[in-house]
């Protein structure tokens, strides 16, 4: 029996399906934890003694640790073996979720969230690298990446749905404690079904690790602080200036490092670099939908946490539905052209959503824009994940996976910081219908994120056309 036949046996297909389920289970629980507490924030404020200033750090502490350590986590996975690092990350995340779920004061909750974010930074870069290794055949790999991308894209809205249901029907604590049984199942299945990767010879690039971790942390902290205190705040200015200097130092270090933590050659390809930039932009726009629309539904339209969560179901379903239609659409239009079209569609959906006001009805003025957004954003995220890993050598899978997830996390932090400033500057308030038009201003600003993403996608389209032309010319 040939190697190809061996790869397509029922036992092999079942094993790969379970492998994909394990990877997706980890990815989903870690991504949805960025938003699962959104609908529960008022309850946390009352029960754990938060005030209006410290409450935002329930989310920000997770984002800070996650974003700051992602590239380091990717490199450690390459050095020590991705399955090993994945399992350690899942184990720590599971314990941190248990701690967060039983937290009895604000300090314990924030500490647990920092630990969750750090664990995610080491586990998540390994997931995409393991997936690419598990599915070597291009067709199967493309389908697996599509499902993986849908989970990433839908994770935020799934978190709001799950958080809203648990908050209203049981307790906000179950939104965090649900990670414990999921984590245990993932840990039990991992040794049997996840492939272990060989260790890359070398050591951690210490100067690169220190500069990128400190730089990313300073960047996320500065953006978070800008959302709270404004861009003119001294802490914001110092943090962002430090981030620029540290990240410039990181680039200089990586240019001369023997085994860099993030090979700069990954940025030489126009398709990959464009995919990272577009991802930052559109994830930043979509975070406004997760964060501000949830508040709008509860504070302006009077939805309960449960109802606000249910309101996101159409958006979430479309993220997953696009997995099944992207293959025929790609065959019809080509992936670069489909990316341009999907960004235009998503931008139109966001523009439509910007028309909301104090008297807006959920149907049709919220539901229909969400459907348009789900079609465009769901398609774009799938394509961007594939483009972000295109042409990457096996030795660089971990680093490329780390960059995809770093772009995703940075996009959320940048978008939320910028749009929080827009919300406050437009007269937005935390409660009641006063300043309800500020939500429309937020979504209008988010529309510009898609507007900027479209020309970047056009450059990817031109680069792909040029590469295809060169390939045709080089054939005998």
GUNU-639234 format. One record per residue (C-alpha): x, y, z; residue number from 1. Coordinates in pm, 1 decimal, decimal comma. Layout:
N
KEDO         c1         c2         c3     i
KEDO          X          Y          Z   NUM
...
This chain:
476
KEDO         c1         c2         c3     i
KEDO        0,0        0,0        0,0     1
KEDO      134,0      341,5      -97,6     2
KEDO      196,4      627,3      140,4     3
KEDO      -92,5      819,3      -18,7     4
KEDO     -330,2      530,4       40,2     5
KEDO     -212,3      499,1      396,2     6
KEDO     -291,2      863,5      457,9     7
KEDO     -653,0      824,5      347,9     8
KEDO     -751,6      514,9      548,4     9
KEDO    -1058,5      548,9      774,5    10
KEDO     -840,6      511,9     1084,6    11
KEDO     -615,7      795,2      968,8    12
KEDO     -911,8     1017,2      890,0    13
KEDO    -1063,9      948,5     1233,1    14
KEDO     -733,0     1024,1     1404,6    15
KEDO     -698,2     1352,9     1216,1    16
KEDO    -1057,3     1447,8     1298,6    17
KEDO     -991,1     1395,8     1670,6    18
KEDO     -665,5     1589,6     1639,8    19
KEDO     -854,6     1878,9     1482,1    20
KEDO    -1118,7     1862,3     1757,9    21
KEDO     -848,6     1879,9     2027,2    22
KEDO     -681,8     2180,1     1861,9    23
KEDO    -1013,1     2358,6     1811,8    24
KEDO    -1123,8     2286,6     2167,9    25
KEDO     -811,6     2456,7     2300,1    26
KEDO     -834,4     2745,5     2054,7    27
KEDO    -1200,8     2811,6     2127,9    28
KEDO    -1176,7     2818,2     2506,1    29
KEDO     -877,0     3051,8     2498,2    30
KEDO    -1010,9     3289,4     2233,6    31
KEDO    -1359,0     3315,2     2383,8    32
KEDO    -1205,3     3406,5     2719,2    33
KEDO    -1117,0     3744,8     2569,7    34
KEDO    -1488,9     3828,9     2568,9    35
KEDO    -1667,1     3580,8     2795,3    36
KEDO    -1671,2     3822,8     3089,4    37
KEDO    -1803,9     4117,1     2882,9    38
KEDO    -2168,2     4060,4     2973,3    39
KEDO    -2076,6     3975,7     3333,5    40
KEDO    -1876,0     4291,2     3417,7    41
KEDO    -2154,8     4457,5     3623,4    42
KEDO    -2184,4     4141,2     3835,0    43
KEDO    -1808,6     4125,3     3892,1    44
KEDO    -1809,2     4489,8     3998,7    45
KEDO    -2070,2     4421,3     4267,1    46
KEDO    -1944,4     4085,4     4391,7    47
KEDO    -1565,1     4124,2     4389,0    48
KEDO    -1523,2     4488,0     4490,2    49
KEDO    -1405,1     4633,6     4159,0    50
KEDO    -1450,0     5003,2     4090,4    51
KEDO    -1504,4     5173,4     3754,9    52
KEDO    -1129,1     5219,3     3706,7    53
KEDO    -1013,7     4867,1     3789,6    54
KEDO    -1303,0     4679,9     3624,9    55
KEDO    -1158,6     4714,3     3275,3    56
KEDO     -852,0     4518,3     3386,1    57
KEDO    -1057,2     4198,5     3402,0    58
KEDO    -1020,1     4201,4     3023,1    59
KEDO     -707,2     4410,8     2986,6    60
KEDO     -488,5     4195,0     3211,3    61
KEDO     -568,0     3892,9     2993,7    62
KEDO     -490,3     4088,4     2675,7    63
KEDO     -166,4     4227,6     2817,7    64
KEDO      -17,4     3890,8     2914,3    65
KEDO     -148,9     3721,7     2600,0    66
KEDO      -21,3     3983,7     2354,2    67
KEDO      310,1     4039,6     2531,8    68
KEDO      417,6     3674,3     2537,6    69
KEDO      283,6     3537,8     2207,0    70
KEDO      603,2     3555,1     2000,9    71
KEDO      808,2     3413,7     2288,7    72
KEDO      556,5     3132,2     2325,0    73
KEDO      589,1     3046,7     1956,3    74
KEDO      968,0     3024,2     1979,6    75
KEDO      962,9     2813,0     2296,1    76
KEDO      732,0     2568,7     2115,7    77
KEDO      986,3     2534,3     1835,2    78
KEDO     1269,6     2470,0     2081,4    79
KEDO     1101,0     2233,9     2327,5    80
KEDO      845,1     2061,5     2104,1    81
KEDO      505,7     2206,5     2020,0    82
KEDO      293,7     1931,8     2174,8    83
KEDO      483,4     1955,7     2501,5    84
KEDO      447,5     2333,5     2522,3    85
KEDO       83,4     2307,9     2410,8    86
KEDO        2,0     2068,5     2695,9    87
KEDO      180,0     2280,8     2957,3    88
KEDO       -7,9     2587,1     2834,1    89
KEDO     -344,3     2408,5     2845,4    90
KEDO     -270,8     2273,0     3193,9    91
KEDO     -181,2     2615,0     3334,4    92
KEDO     -480,5     2773,5     3159,6    93
KEDO     -713,9     2513,8     3311,8    94
KEDO     -583,0     2579,4     3662,8    95
KEDO     -601,5     2956,1     3610,0    96
KEDO     -963,8     2922,4     3492,1    97
KEDO    -1046,6     2733,6     3810,4    98
KEDO     -883,1     3009,2     4015,7    99
KEDO    -1074,4     3279,8     3826,8   100
KEDO    -1401,8     3093,1     3867,4   101
KEDO    -1368,4     3076,1     4247,2   102
KEDO    -1207,8     3421,6     4288,3   103
KEDO    -1322,8     3596,6     4606,3   104
KEDO    -1180,2     3943,7     4541,5   105
KEDO    -1055,5     4168,5     4261,6   106
KEDO     -686,6     4090,5     4316,6   107
KEDO     -733,2     3715,2     4277,8   108
KEDO     -942,9     3763,3     3964,6   109
KEDO     -685,6     3987,6     3794,5   110
KEDO     -400,8     3753,6     3892,2   111
KEDO     -589,5     3456,5     3747,7   112
KEDO     -660,9     3647,0     3426,6   113
KEDO     -291,3     3733,0     3385,8   114
KEDO     -207,4     3363,8     3428,8   115
KEDO     -474,2     3269,8     3173,2   116
KEDO     -329,9     3515,3     2920,9   117
KEDO       26,5     3392,9     2971,9   118
KEDO      -79,9     3028,6     2931,2   119
KEDO     -270,6     3113,9     2613,3   120
KEDO       38,2     3283,9     2468,7   121
KEDO      230,2     2956,2     2489,2   122
KEDO      -48,8     2716,9     2387,4   123
KEDO     -212,5     2899,7     2096,1   124
KEDO       92,9     2942,4     1865,7   125
KEDO      139,0     2565,7     1882,9   126
KEDO     -219,1     2497,3     1768,1   127
KEDO     -186,2     2630,6     1413,4   128
KEDO      162,1     2480,1     1373,3   129
KEDO       32,3     2138,3     1487,2   130
KEDO     -264,4     2168,1     1252,9   131
KEDO      -39,6     2241,9      952,9   132
KEDO      175,5     1940,8     1041,7   133
KEDO     -125,2     1710,4     1087,4   134
KEDO     -275,8     1793,6      747,1   135
KEDO        9,9     1785,3      491,5   136
KEDO     -221,0     1744,7      187,3   137
KEDO     -310,7     2093,1       51,4   138
KEDO     -685,5     2031,6       15,7   139
KEDO     -728,0     1887,8      365,0   140
KEDO     -501,7     2153,8      511,7   141
KEDO     -703,4     2432,1      349,9   142
KEDO    -1027,7     2288,9      490,6   143
KEDO     -875,5     2246,8      837,7   144
KEDO     -741,7     2603,9      833,6   145
KEDO    -1086,5     2726,7      729,8   146
KEDO    -1248,7     2561,9     1032,1   147
KEDO     -970,0     2684,2     1259,1   148
KEDO    -1013,8     3038,6     1127,5   149
KEDO    -1389,5     3025,4     1181,9   150
KEDO    -1327,7     2932,0     1545,8   151
KEDO    -1087,9     3225,1     1586,8   152
KEDO    -1327,7     3465,9     1419,6   153
KEDO    -1634,3     3342,2     1607,8   154
KEDO    -1458,4     3305,8     1942,6   155
KEDO    -1542,1     3658,7     2055,2   156
KEDO    -1913,1     3628,5     1975,0   157
KEDO    -1929,2     3276,1     2121,0   158
KEDO    -1778,2     3417,5     2441,1   159
KEDO    -2051,9     3680,5     2463,9   160
KEDO    -2322,7     3418,8     2401,5   161
KEDO    -2185,1     3175,0     2660,0   162
KEDO    -2112,9     3453,5     2908,8   163
KEDO    -2464,4     3595,1     2873,7   164
KEDO    -2632,1     3256,7     2916,1   165
KEDO    -2431,3     3161,4     3224,3   166
KEDO    -2455,5     3507,0     3381,0   167
KEDO    -2834,9     3518,3     3363,7   168
KEDO    -2924,9     3151,9     3417,3   169
KEDO    -2653,4     3032,2     3658,8   170
KEDO    -2360,7     3256,7     3751,0   171
KEDO    -2084,3     3445,7     3575,6   172
KEDO    -1845,5     3202,7     3746,6   173
KEDO    -1957,1     2917,4     3521,3   174
KEDO    -1839,5     3110,4     3217,1   175
KEDO    -1486,6     3059,6     3351,8   176
KEDO    -1530,5     2721,9     3522,6   177
KEDO    -1655,1     2562,1     3198,8   178
KEDO    -1292,5     2572,6     3081,2   179
KEDO    -1192,2     2318,1     3346,8   180
KEDO    -1365,3     2006,8     3202,0   181
KEDO    -1277,3     2116,8     2847,6   182
KEDO     -911,8     2157,3     2946,8   183
KEDO     -903,1     1816,6     3114,1   184
KEDO    -1044,1     1646,2     2802,9   185
KEDO     -790,4     1825,6     2581,6   186
KEDO     -504,9     1717,3     2811,5   187
KEDO     -621,7     1354,0     2814,0   188
KEDO     -647,1     1334,3     2433,7   189
KEDO     -332,1     1530,0     2346,5   190
KEDO      -66,1     1259,3     2408,8   191
KEDO     -260,7     1011,8     2195,8   192
KEDO     -360,6     1225,4     1899,9   193
KEDO     -133,3     1528,9     1872,4   194
KEDO      193,5     1477,8     1682,7   195
KEDO      509,2     1581,1     1859,8   196
KEDO      747,3     1797,0     1664,5   197
KEDO     1120,5     1759,3     1672,9   198
KEDO     1306,6     2011,5     1880,6   199
KEDO     1486,7     2281,9     1687,5   200
KEDO     1850,5     2296,5     1785,6   201
KEDO     1953,5     2615,1     1954,9   202
KEDO     1861,1     2824,3     2250,9   203
KEDO     1618,4     3102,7     2322,6   204
KEDO     1729,4     3428,6     2165,1   205
KEDO     1745,2     3606,2     2502,6   206
KEDO     1791,2     3964,8     2373,0   207
KEDO     1515,4     3909,6     2117,5   208
KEDO     1285,9     3750,6     2377,2   209
KEDO     1336,6     4034,5     2625,0   210
KEDO     1290,7     4316,7     2373,0   211
KEDO      984,3     4168,4     2200,9   212
KEDO      812,3     4069,8     2526,9   213
KEDO      877,4     4408,4     2687,0   214
KEDO      790,4     4591,7     2364,3   215
KEDO      465,2     4404,8     2304,4   216
KEDO      364,0     4443,8     2669,1   217
KEDO      437,8     4818,3     2659,2   218
KEDO      241,1     4852,9     2335,4   219
KEDO      -66,9     4669,3     2466,2   220
KEDO      -47,1     4854,8     2798,6   221
KEDO      -16,7     5190,9     2624,2   222
KEDO     -315,4     5115,0     2400,4   223
KEDO     -523,8     4995,3     2694,1   224
KEDO     -433,0     5305,5     2895,8   225
KEDO     -515,0     5528,3     2597,9   226
KEDO     -862,8     5379,9     2593,2   227
KEDO     -906,3     5472,5     2959,4   228
KEDO     -706,3     5794,2     3008,1   229
KEDO     -666,7     5932,1     2655,1   230
KEDO     -375,7     5967,9     2412,6   231
KEDO     -235,3     6275,8     2585,7   232
KEDO     -194,0     6096,3     2917,4   233
KEDO      171,4     6079,1     3030,9   234
KEDO      154,5     5705,1     3101,8   235
KEDO       13,2     5644,1     2755,0   236
KEDO      286,3     5850,3     2587,6   237
KEDO      568,8     5689,4     2785,4   238
KEDO      435,2     5337,0     2726,3   239
KEDO      391,6     5382,1     2352,5   240
KEDO      731,5     5554,6     2316,3   241
KEDO      895,2     5269,6     2506,8   242
KEDO      713,3     5019,3     2284,2   243
KEDO      847,3     5185,9     1967,3   244
KEDO     1204,8     5189,2     2099,0   245
KEDO     1189,3     4830,8     2225,3   246
KEDO     1038,1     4695,3     1904,5   247
KEDO     1296,5     4880,3     1694,3   248
KEDO     1564,5     4725,8     1914,1   249
KEDO     1398,8     4387,5     1859,0   250
KEDO     1421,5     4426,3     1480,1   251
KEDO     1791,8     4517,9     1506,0   252
KEDO     1858,1     4220,1     1732,7   253
KEDO     1674,7     3981,0     1499,2   254
KEDO     1870,4     4099,2     1196,9   255
KEDO     2193,1     3973,2     1353,9   256
KEDO     2070,7     3683,0     1570,5   257
KEDO     2191,2     3338,5     1468,5   258
KEDO     1854,9     3180,2     1552,3   259
KEDO     1606,9     3466,1     1586,6   260
KEDO     1289,1     3434,1     1787,0   261
KEDO     1097,2     3567,6     1484,5   262
KEDO     1276,2     3527,0     1149,8   263
KEDO     1244,3     3855,4      962,8   264
KEDO     1228,1     3663,4      634,4   265
KEDO      864,0     3593,0      714,4   266
KEDO      786,8     3959,0      637,1   267
KEDO      954,1     3959,0      294,0   268
KEDO      654,2     3797,9      127,5   269
KEDO      390,8     4058,1       27,3   270
KEDO      104,4     3813,8       77,8   271
KEDO      200,9     3724,6      435,2   272
KEDO      283,8     4080,6      540,6   273
KEDO      -39,2     4209,7      389,6   274
KEDO     -235,9     3938,1      566,4   275
KEDO      -93,0     4042,1      904,4   276
KEDO     -175,0     4410,8      847,6   277
KEDO     -529,2     4340,6      727,0   278
KEDO     -589,7     4110,1     1021,9   279
KEDO     -492,6     4385,9     1266,8   280
KEDO     -736,8     4623,9     1097,0   281
KEDO    -1043,6     4402,1     1068,0   282
KEDO    -1007,4     4237,4     1408,8   283
KEDO     -984,8     4587,7     1554,5   284
KEDO    -1311,2     4672,4     1378,5   285
KEDO    -1484,7     4352,2     1487,4   286
KEDO    -1388,3     4399,1     1853,3   287
KEDO    -1604,4     4710,7     1848,2   288
KEDO    -1896,6     4489,2     1752,3   289
KEDO    -1830,7     4247,3     2035,9   290
KEDO    -1761,2     4508,5     2303,1   291
KEDO    -1974,6     4811,8     2219,2   292
KEDO    -2272,5     4638,6     2059,0   293
KEDO    -2310,7     4422,3     2370,2   294
KEDO    -2327,6     4740,3     2579,8   295
KEDO    -2567,7     4904,6     2333,5   296
KEDO    -2807,7     4611,3     2344,9   297
KEDO    -2814,5     4612,0     2726,3   298
KEDO    -2780,9     4982,1     2810,6   299
KEDO    -2986,9     5136,7     2529,8   300
KEDO    -3226,9     4868,2     2407,5   301
KEDO    -3272,4     4716,1     2753,9   302
KEDO    -3165,7     4360,0     2669,5   303
KEDO    -3072,1     4125,1     2951,5   304
KEDO    -2725,8     3963,5     2947,5   305
KEDO    -2891,2     3643,7     2821,7   306
KEDO    -3077,3     3822,7     2541,2   307
KEDO    -2765,3     4017,6     2442,7   308
KEDO    -2576,2     3691,1     2409,8   309
KEDO    -2851,6     3530,9     2201,2   310
KEDO    -2849,6     3835,9     1971,1   311
KEDO    -2501,8     3732,4     1851,6   312
KEDO    -2608,2     3385,9     1734,3   313
KEDO    -2670,9     3488,1     1368,3   314
KEDO    -2323,4     3643,3     1347,1   315
KEDO    -2163,9     3335,5     1502,8   316
KEDO    -2347,6     3092,7     1274,4   317
KEDO    -2233,4     3282,0      966,6   318
KEDO    -1869,9     3262,6     1074,8   319
KEDO    -1900,3     2883,7     1071,2   320
KEDO    -2122,0     2870,8      760,7   321
KEDO    -1857,4     3044,9      552,1   322
KEDO    -1630,4     2742,3      601,7   323
KEDO    -1856,9     2547,0      366,5   324
KEDO    -1896,8     2809,4       95,0   325
KEDO    -1544,7     2948,7       76,3   326
KEDO    -1412,0     2662,4     -139,1   327
KEDO    -1658,6     2708,2     -428,7   328
KEDO    -1631,5     3086,5     -399,0   329
KEDO    -1250,5     3064,2     -414,6   330
KEDO    -1273,3     2842,4     -721,5   331
KEDO    -1505,2     3093,5     -887,2   332
KEDO    -1326,7     3419,4     -802,9   333
KEDO     -981,3     3319,8     -681,9   334
KEDO     -876,2     3372,3     -320,4   335
KEDO     -715,5     3720,0     -359,5   336
KEDO    -1021,9     3860,6     -537,8   337
KEDO    -1250,9     3694,1     -282,5   338
KEDO    -1054,3     3862,3       -3,4   339
KEDO    -1110,8     4206,5     -158,9   340
KEDO    -1482,1     4134,9     -203,5   341
KEDO    -1522,0     4004,7      153,0   342
KEDO    -1366,2     4318,7      301,0   343
KEDO    -1597,3     4541,5       95,9   344
KEDO    -1899,1     4339,3      216,4   345
KEDO    -1787,0     4356,2      580,6   346
KEDO    -1728,6     4730,4      550,3   347
KEDO    -2079,6     4780,1      414,1   348
KEDO    -2220,6     4578,7      704,4   349
KEDO    -2035,0     4793,9      956,2   350
KEDO    -2147,1     5111,3      779,3   351
KEDO    -2506,3     4990,8      797,7   352
KEDO    -2467,4     4918,7     1169,3   353
KEDO    -2346,1     5275,1     1225,7   354
KEDO    -2700,8     5404,5     1164,5   355
KEDO    -2823,3     5281,1     1505,9   356
KEDO    -2967,7     5523,8     1759,8   357
KEDO    -3169,9     5533,3     2081,6   358
KEDO    -3488,1     5406,8     1911,2   359
KEDO    -3337,3     5143,3     1682,4   360
KEDO    -3514,5     4805,1     1664,6   361
KEDO    -3303,0     4488,0     1675,8   362
KEDO    -3478,0     4373,6     1358,9   363
KEDO    -3393,3     4485,8     1098,5   364
KEDO    -3141,1     4756,2     1196,2   365
KEDO    -2908,8     4536,4     1402,0   366
KEDO    -2976,9     4182,4     1282,0   367
KEDO    -2936,7     4246,0      908,1   368
KEDO    -2606,8     4440,2      940,3   369
KEDO    -2476,3     4157,2     1159,6   370
KEDO    -2561,4     3906,6      885,9   371
KEDO    -2372,9     4112,7      625,7   372
KEDO    -2079,4     4151,3      866,1   373
KEDO    -2074,0     3777,3      935,5   374
KEDO    -2053,1     3694,8      565,2   375
KEDO    -1770,4     3940,4      496,7   376
KEDO    -1569,1     3900,2      816,1   377
KEDO    -1609,7     3522,1      828,4   378
KEDO    -1474,1     3487,9      475,3   379
KEDO    -1187,7     3732,4      528,4   380
KEDO    -1059,5     3571,6      850,2   381
KEDO    -1041,2     3228,6      684,1   382
KEDO     -846,6     3364,7      386,7   383
KEDO     -612,6     3573,9      603,2   384
KEDO     -513,6     3274,0      815,1   385
KEDO     -426,6     3079,8      502,0   386
KEDO     -236,9     3371,6      348,1   387
KEDO      -52,5     3427,3      679,0   388
KEDO       86,0     3072,2      661,1   389
KEDO      143,3     3058,2      284,6   390
KEDO      482,6     2946,5      166,7   391
KEDO      619,4     2901,1      519,9   392
KEDO      892,7     2640,7      567,1   393
KEDO      814,5     2369,5      826,5   394
KEDO     1083,0     2505,6     1059,7   395
KEDO      905,7     2843,8     1062,7   396
KEDO      551,1     2714,8     1122,7   397
KEDO      561,9     2804,5     1491,0   398
KEDO      690,0     3157,1     1429,0   399
KEDO      436,4     3219,5     1151,1   400
KEDO      155,9     3087,4     1371,8   401
KEDO      272,4     3322,3     1646,3   402
KEDO      259,1     3617,3     1404,0   403
KEDO      -95,1     3529,3     1291,1   404
KEDO     -214,8     3520,9     1650,9   405
KEDO      -11,4     3828,9     1746,5   406
KEDO     -176,3     4025,6     1465,9   407
KEDO     -515,2     3904,7     1591,5   408
KEDO     -444,2     4006,7     1950,2   409
KEDO     -287,9     4340,1     1855,5   410
KEDO     -583,8     4417,6     1634,1   411
KEDO     -820,9     4370,9     1926,4   412
KEDO     -612,9     4589,6     2157,4   413
KEDO     -555,5     4866,9     1902,3   414
KEDO     -915,8     4869,0     1785,8   415
KEDO    -1062,9     4873,7     2134,7   416
KEDO     -828,5     5155,0     2246,5   417
KEDO     -903,5     5372,9     1944,0   418
KEDO    -1277,4     5314,9     1952,9   419
KEDO    -1300,7     5368,7     2328,7   420
KEDO    -1158,0     5716,1     2273,1   421
KEDO    -1413,1     5772,6     1993,5   422
KEDO    -1694,5     5655,1     2221,4   423
KEDO    -1594,2     5885,0     2507,3   424
KEDO    -1533,1     6178,8     2274,4   425
KEDO    -1878,4     6135,7     2122,0   426
KEDO    -2055,6     6166,0     2455,9   427
KEDO    -2096,8     5796,2     2526,7   428
KEDO    -2194,8     5691,6     2878,5   429
KEDO    -2186,4     5357,8     3054,2   430
KEDO    -2556,9     5353,6     3136,2   431
KEDO    -2888,5     5460,7     2989,3   432
KEDO    -2976,3     5605,2     2651,4   433
KEDO    -2787,8     5933,1     2703,9   434
KEDO    -2523,4     5959,2     2434,0   435
KEDO    -2664,2     5660,1     2246,3   436
KEDO    -2545,9     5817,5     1919,1   437
KEDO    -2188,7     5754,1     2038,6   438
KEDO    -2233,2     5387,6     1950,5   439
KEDO    -2307,6     5490,7     1592,5   440
KEDO    -1991,2     5702,0     1592,9   441
KEDO    -1791,0     5397,4     1704,9   442
KEDO    -1922,1     5185,0     1418,4   443
KEDO    -1864,7     5467,7     1170,1   444
KEDO    -1500,3     5479,9     1279,7   445
KEDO    -1476,1     5100,4     1258,4   446
KEDO    -1590,5     5123,9      896,1   447
KEDO    -1267,4     5310,2      818,7   448
KEDO    -1069,7     5006,8      935,6   449
KEDO    -1222,2     4807,0      650,5   450
KEDO    -1169,0     5098,1      411,9   451
KEDO     -795,2     5087,9      489,4   452
KEDO     -787,7     4708,5      458,8   453
KEDO     -924,0     4703,8      102,1   454
KEDO     -615,2     4858,0      -69,2   455
KEDO     -391,7     4621,7      131,7   456
KEDO     -595,6     4331,3       -6,6   457
KEDO     -561,2     4479,7     -356,2   458
KEDO     -181,9     4466,6     -315,0   459
KEDO     -208,1     4097,0     -220,6   460
KEDO     -420,3     4045,1     -533,8   461
KEDO     -154,4     4211,7     -751,5   462
KEDO      128,3     4017,8     -583,2   463
KEDO      -52,1     3687,6     -642,9   464
KEDO     -119,6     3778,5    -1006,5   465
KEDO      245,9     3869,4    -1054,8   466
KEDO      361,0     3543,5     -893,1   467
KEDO      123,9     3342,8    -1112,1   468
KEDO      252,4     3524,6    -1422,0   469
KEDO      615,1     3456,4    -1328,6   470
KEDO      536,6     3091,4    -1266,4   471
KEDO      371,2     3062,4    -1610,6   472
KEDO      664,9     3232,3    -1782,1   473
KEDO      916,3     2999,2    -1618,3   474
KEDO      745,7     2684,0    -1746,4   475
KEDO      910,3     2521,5    -2053,9   476
